[in-house]
């Protein structure tokens, strides 16, 4: 009877060990399927700030947007207001527009998104990736997934990137120092939330409407040069 009980106990512990081992194998397998790199932010020294330009660099009004790709208000501005800003202010030569990363610490997937956009910029497609990230924000944000690259890689394919080159750039975190430098620049000028715009010399906070944005641009427009009086004949 004692031997039988000992045998049963040994079998029970073996079963428990097998269950634990299977669980560890499952966790390891799931981790290996995660295509998103762990960001090495603490080990990187921020570099010089370097925004992404849209429009004529010599336009009369200079605008900088400090934004977070995972920020819902930034997504709202990108989808609702920015199309009019592009068509009516940037394409007409009134505004030079620069995007600066301002990743917020509560958004776990935003640094990967910034890397994805920076690496798309290497292939001349920052703004296409910018638009894809904001349009699809509910799909890849940290509230939706712990593996955003699974989705962002599809956007890279859709906008025509060399995906293998792009993935290596993201995994190597090639532009992380620049992204952190962009955030430092935002801190330097007093950004505390996203989106924040520097329109001329004025900080404008929030996902403002087109009319409000246009009013700030108009007030930042340099005065027209005086017209010389016509000569009397």
Secondary structure, DSSP 8 states (H G I E B T S, - for coil): -HHHHHHHHHHHHHHHHHHHHHHHHHHHHHHHH-------GGG--------EEES-TT-SEEEEEEE-TT-HHHHHIIIIIHHHHIIIIITTTSEEEEEEE---TT-TTHHHHHHHHHHHHTTT-HHHHHHHHHHTHHHHSTTT-S-THHHHHHHHHHTT--HHHHHHHHHTTTTHHHHHHHHHHHHHHT--SSSEEEETTEEEES---HHHHHHHHHHHS------------
